[in-house]
């Protein structure tokens, strides 16, 4: 992306990804940011990083190579905000901005009012409010008219298999299998629970790079599903998701070792008055399951 930039571009928005220490630090050398956004510190890549605290330090590596007078934008509601703040200041960033859900009132459809402007989007899940708030704050910093932002947001379309909604046999299918993390899965389960369909089905694959000795995140997912109490059927797939299967209490449940084994059983459940959430980390290969649904139904 950096090599495709030309003098005609005014702003480049670049995502710095990582799953281990020092990866973002190397990326920051190429980026040299004017503006750094840290959206959240949540359980992901724990198998390599070991703790939420280490995740905060790893993401803070993005502060290590910035231009003079750079600005940081931090989610005030996330974990280890104090680390993000101290690391930004340690790297010479004095201008630190924040965003938080505590400053807005969110409607059941996840719309909200910010500075007397209604923001509404087709994105699923209340957790996406944070993504929208972050984008609004960046736009505001660069003097983009907020009413224009609100108008554009209503036409936003998710990329393939990122909270993508489509229909087969009059069933609503939510494909979110490009990636997965614990909080994202919980948020999508909340959305499934709130859906008005007669039958709600969760198809869940492993959250990779998450479990380590002494952690039980997949078991916690099962407990959360039990707490929701209105998800009817659960399909699980993979080594770690077996902990979900063993601990859930639902009307019906199925477990598979590989994603290729799921479709023959799942296809009979894809029918009217049904909503299916299909979510896993990319390495579980649920994209092949989505392709099979599109090809065969």
N, C-alpha and C positions, 0 to 999 in steps of 0.2 A: 504493500500500500504506500509506504513512504517513497519508493522509487517512482510511483505513478503520479506523485504530486507535482504540480506545475505552478508557475507564477500567477496563474488565473485563480488558484484556490486561495480563499481567505482564512478558512479554519479547517483543520484536520482533526477528526475525532478518531482516536486510535485506542483500541482495547489492548491492555497488557495482560496476557494470561500467564499462569504459572501453576505448577503443582509441587515445586520444590524451592528451597532457599536459593537466593542469588539469581534466579531466572529473570525476575522483574528488574533487578539491578542492571543486568546486561541489556535488557530492552530499553531501560531508561536512557542509556548512553546514546541509543539511536534516535529516541524520541525527543529528548531535551524539551520538556513540557513548559508551557506558559500557564497551564491550568491543570490541576490534578484532582480527579474525582475518585473518592473511595466510597463505594455504595454500601457495602456491608462486610462484616466479619462474621461468618457463619461456618458451621461444620462442613468442611470439604477438604479433600486432599490430606486428611489427618494421618493417613497411613505413611505419608512422607514427611509431614510437618509436625505431627505429634500433639499439637494443642492449638486452641483458639488464639492464645497469646502469640504463638509462633506465626500463625496466619496473619495476625495484625502486623507483626514486624516484617513479614515477607511482602505484604501489600504496600507497606510504608517505604519499601525500596524504591517505589516510583517517585518519591520526593528527592532521591539522591542526586539526580541530574536534571535540574530545572533552570530556566532562564531567570535573570534578575527580575525581582518584583513579581514572581510567580504567585498564583493564588491556589489555595486548596479548598475543596468542597467536601464536607464530611457528613455522613448520616449520623445525626445526633442520637438516634435511637439504637444504634448497633452496639456490638460488644467491643470492649477495649478502646473506646473513644480516646481515653487519656494517652494511650500509646500512639495513636494516629496524630494527635495534637503535638505531643512532645517530639515525635520524629519529624513532623513538618517543620517545627521551630528549630530543631537541631540542624536541619538542612537549609536554614535561612529563610523559610517561608513565614512571613509575618501576617499576611492577609489570609485569614481562615474564615470561611463561610460555612453555614450549617443548613440542613433541612431536617424536618421532623413532621410526623403525622400529628403531633400534639397541637399543632397550630391550625389544623383544618378539621372540618366535620365531614365524614365520609358517608355517603348514602349507600343503601343496600346494593345498588348497581355499580358501586365503586366510583361514582362521579363525586366531585367535590368542588368547592368554590375557593379560589385563591385570588386575593386582591380584587374581589367583586367580579371575577370571571369564572364561568362554569367550565370545568374541565371534565370531559366525558370521553371514554375510549372503549373499543371493542375488546380490550385485553381482559383475560380471565384472571381472577384472583386478587384479593385485597393487597397482597404483597407487591403487586405491580404498581400500586400507588407510589411506592418509594422510587421506582424507576421513573415514573412520570414526574414526580416532584424534583428528582435530580436533574432531569432534562429541562424542566421549567427554570430551575435556578441557573443552569448554564446559559440558557437562552436569555434570561434576564440580565445576566452579567455582560453578555455581548449585545445588549440593547435590541434584541429581537422582540417585536411587538407581541405581547402575551395573547392578545385576541387572535392573532394569526396562528400562534401555537395551538390554541384551543381548537381552532377550525381544522387545522391539519391533523390533529390528534384523532378526530372523529373518523378519519379515513384511513387510519393506520391499519396495515395488514401484517400479521405475523409471517415470518419466514417459514419455509417448509419444516414441519415437525418441531416447531417451537411454539407451543400453545396454539397450534393450528386446529381449527374446527372444520369438519366436513361431515357429510351425511351419506349413509349407505343403508338401503332398506328402511328408510325413515328413522334410522337410529342416528343419534348425535355422537360423533366420535371426536374426542379431544386428543390430538397427537402431540405429546410433549416428550419425545424420546431422543432429542438431539443431545441432551445432557440432563443430569439429575444431581441434586444435593438434598440434604435432609430438610432444610427449611422450605425449599421449593416444592418438594413432594408434599409436605404438610399443607402448604398453601393450596396446592392443586386438589388435595383431598377435601379441603374446606369448600372449594368451589364445586366439586362433585356432590358433596353432601347438601349444598344449598340448591342444587339443580332440581327442577320440578318434575323430572321424568318419573314414571312409575317404578322403573327398575334402574338401579345405579350399580355399575360394574367398574371395579378398579383392576387394571392389568399392570402389575408392578414388577419391574426387574431390578436387579442389584444397583445400589448406589456404589459405584466403584471408588477406590482410594479413600474409603471412609472408615471402615472398621479396623480397629487395632486392639491389642490386648487390653481388656478392661472396659471396652466400649460396647454398647448394645443399641446402636441407633436403629437397626432394622427391627429389633424387638420393640423399641419405643414406637415405631410406626404402627405395629400391630396394636399396641395399647391405645394409640390415638384413634385408629379405626374403630376399636371397641367403644371408645368414649363417644365418637360421633353417633354411632348407633343406627345409622340409616343407610349404610352402604350394604347392598344386598349380596353381591357376589364378588369374590376376589380371586384373581389368577396371579400367581407369583412365579418368578423364573430366576434361577441362579442360586449360587451357593449361599449368599448372605440372605437373600429373600426367603429362604426356607425358614428363617426365624420369624418372618411375618406370618407365613403359612401356619406354623406350629402354634402361634399365640393368638391368632385372630378368632373371634367368635361372630360368625356371620351365617346367613342362611345356607350358603354353599361356597366351597373353596376348592381350588385346583392348584397343584404345583407341577412345574416342568423344569427340567435341567437346562434345556436349550430353547431359544426363541422359535426355532423352526418347528418345534413340536406343538406350539400353541394353537395355530390357526384351525386345525381340524376340529378341535373341541370348541373354540371360541365362536366359530362362524354361525352356529345355530342360535347364539345369543344376540346376534346383530339384527335387531328388528325394531319395529315402531315402539314408541313410549319407553325407549331405553337410551341411557347415556353411558358411554364408555370412556374412561380415562386410561390412556396407554402411556406409561411413563417409565423411563429407565435411563441409566447412563448409556452413552453412545456405544461403548464396547459390548453391551448386551445384545446389540443388533436388532432392536425392535423396529428399526427402519425397514428391515426385510419383512416384518410382520405387517406393517402399514402397506408396503408394496403389494403383499399378497392379498390383503383386504381390497385394495383398489383394483387389482387385476382379476380377482375371482368373483367379485360381488357386484 
